[in-house]
Amino acid sequence: MARVCDLTGKRPQVGNNVSHANNKTKRKFYPNLQKKKFYVPEEDAWITLKVSTSAIRTINKNGISAVLKKAVADGYIVY
């Protein structure tokens, strides 16, 4: 299961754990992904998406239809 947001394309970033002695070891920063069902009135259907919490906030602000259109235009969703 890939840890990628379906709408924004957010994926894990790579960085370092830095100890008190300034030793550096590789680590990953994972996006905060949630499985969520959304109702799309234009299609009269429920869809399940794996989205980041920031994408959920954007959906609450702009609406699911506008966010889906932008995701298709940006190439994150392919129909």
Secondary structure, 3 states (H helix, E strand, C coil): CCCCCCCCCCCCEEEEEECCCCCEEEEEECCCEEEEEEEECCCCEEEEEEEEHHHHHHHHHHCHHHHHHHHHHHCCCCC
